[in-house]
Amino acid sequence: MYVAMNRFRVAKGAEEAFETLWRERDSHLEGTPGFLEFAMLRGPVSGDHTLYISQSRWTSEAVFRDWMTSDSFRKAHRDAGSAKDMYLGPPNFEGFEVLEGI
């Protein structure tokens, strides 16, 4: 199993708009080969931002990488730049191979 995460530093005051954007988006993930589940996590508030993490689980890193080059990925991310004023910098990606658990 593979876990893909993006950390978002969302500017204070933009949290509600960010959460609405994620709740209402079409992720194009359902039916994607190897996709298992998705979660959006709200973390701590720090000086000028609130930390959020998007987390998706996949059967393998290979199927996740395949999705990243797919039409579904392009559709899901085509409007990503329109909300960049909510973020303090780009998201920080982290990928993990699951060794035990989950």
Secondary structure, DSSP 4 states (H G I P E B T S, - for coil): -EEEEEEEEEETT-HHHHHHHHHHS----TT-TTEEEEEEEEEEEETTEEEEEEEEEES-HHHHHHHHTSHHHHHHHTTGGGGGGGBSS--EEEEEE--S--
